[in-house]
């Protein structure tokens, strides 16, 4: 258990826009505080070749997109059969962030997220 790591974060945004509503009514007069994220992640290496990692994320964003229910952001088992300075060979199982494609790890960058529709 000496390899257990636990981390968390809290993010509260203030959004001010000119002529549109983004994550709630965000006019210049008021601004919107309707975007909040809370996350908790943990990792454990029970053996030098095995990594267990997971993150639970709660996101509240104005509108109907995100309702603040905690959900699994990622959870994986990473087993590296061969790992040295020249190469790594292994397998990952679970839900993990893929560096390629539409719904990938860049979703963690705030301005790449889709916005809710406040017509």
Secondary structure, 3 states (H helix, E strand, C coil): CCCCEEEEEEEEEEECCCCCCCCCCCCCCCCEEEEEEEEEEEEEEEECCEEEEEEEEEEEECCCCEECCCEEEEEEEEEEEEECCCCEEEEEEEECCCCCCCCCHHHHCHHHCCCCCCC
